[in-house]
Amino acid sequence: MSEHKEVKPDTKDIEHNKVFAAIGYVGILCFVPLFLKRRSKFAQFHGKQGLFLFIVEVIAMLPFLIWIGWIAMIVAVLYSILGVLNAMDGKYWKMPYLYKYAAKLNL
């Protein structure tokens, strides 16, 4: 029988990179943790999710999406706020629906 072991978060990594992780949820600034904190699992985790939110925001601004774009922007802003709060709290928060795509990114 194989036993699933949960990996303990690196508290030092989290404490040193909370701000970078939070910045990852602010639009195009998602590239800051992705490029400047390549060795930080915490900053990379949040930066990748921020990148997907940024992509959603850009798509939502396409003129032909009209009301769907507004809904997508509202959801993206709410996810961004929750992402910033969780990153500053030192949590690995998995965004509903978008996390599974962000986790597949290999940057």
C-alpha positions in Angstrom: 0.0 0.0 0.0 1.3 3.4 -0.9 0.8 6.1 1.7 0.3 9.7 0.7 2.6 12.0 2.7 1.8 15.6 2.9 4.8 17.9 2.2 5.5 20.3 5.0 5.6 23.9 3.8 9.0 25.6 4.1 8.2 28.3 6.6 11.4 30.2 5.9 10.5 30.4 2.2 7.0 31.6 3.0 8.1 34.3 5.4 10.8 35.7 3.0 8.5 35.7 0.0 5.0 36.6 1.1 5.2 40.1 -0.5 6.4 38.7 -3.8 3.7 36.0 -3.7 1.0 38.7 -3.1 2.4 40.9 -5.9 1.8 38.0 -8.2 -2.0 38.6 -8.1 -1.8 42.2 -9.3 -2.2 42.1 -13.1 0.9 42.1 -15.1 3.0 42.1 -12.0 2.5 38.3 -11.9 5.8 38.2 -13.8 7.7 39.6 -10.8 7.6 36.5 -8.6 7.9 34.2 -11.7 11.2 35.8 -12.8 12.7 37.3 -9.6 11.9 34.4 -7.2 12.5 31.3 -9.3 13.7 29.3 -6.4 10.8 30.1 -4.1 8.1 27.4 -4.3 5.7 29.7 -2.5 6.2 32.7 -4.8 6.1 30.5 -7.9 2.9 28.8 -6.7 1.1 32.2 -6.3 2.8 33.8 -9.4 1.5 31.0 -11.6 -2.0 31.4 -10.4 -1.6 35.2 -10.8 -0.5 34.6 -14.4 -3.7 32.7 -15.1 -5.8 35.5 -13.6 -4.0 38.0 -15.7 -4.8 35.9 -18.8 -8.5 35.9 -17.7 -8.4 39.6 -17.3 -7.0 40.2 -20.7 -9.5 37.9 -22.4 -12.3 39.6 -20.4 -11.4 42.9 -21.9 -12.1 41.7 -25.5 -14.9 43.9 -26.8 -17.2 41.2 -28.1 -17.5 39.5 -24.7 -19.6 42.4 -23.2 -21.4 41.1 -20.1 -19.5 37.8 -19.9 -16.3 40.0 -19.8 -17.8 42.0 -16.9 -18.5 38.9 -14.9 -15.1 37.4 -15.6 -13.4 40.7 -14.5 -15.5 40.7 -11.2 -14.5 37.1 -10.6 -10.8 37.9 -11.4 -10.8 40.9 -9.0 -12.3 38.8 -6.2 -9.8 36.0 -6.9 -7.0 38.5 -6.8 -8.1 39.9 -3.5 -8.4 36.4 -2.0 -5.0 35.5 -3.5 -3.3 38.5 -2.0 -4.9 37.9 1.4 -3.9 34.2 1.4 -0.4 34.9 0.2 0.2 37.5 2.9 -1.2 35.0 5.4 1.3 32.4 4.3 -1.2 30.0 2.8 -1.0 27.9 -0.3 -4.5 28.8 -1.6 -5.7 26.8 -4.6 -8.0 29.0 -6.7 -11.2 27.1 -7.7 -11.2 26.1 -11.4 -7.9 27.8 -12.3 -5.5 26.0 -10.0 -5.5 22.8 -12.0 -4.2 24.8 -15.1 -1.7 26.9 -13.1 -0.2 23.7 -11.5 0.6 22.4 -15.0 2.8 25.4 -15.9 6.5 24.6 -16.0 8.3 27.9 -16.0 
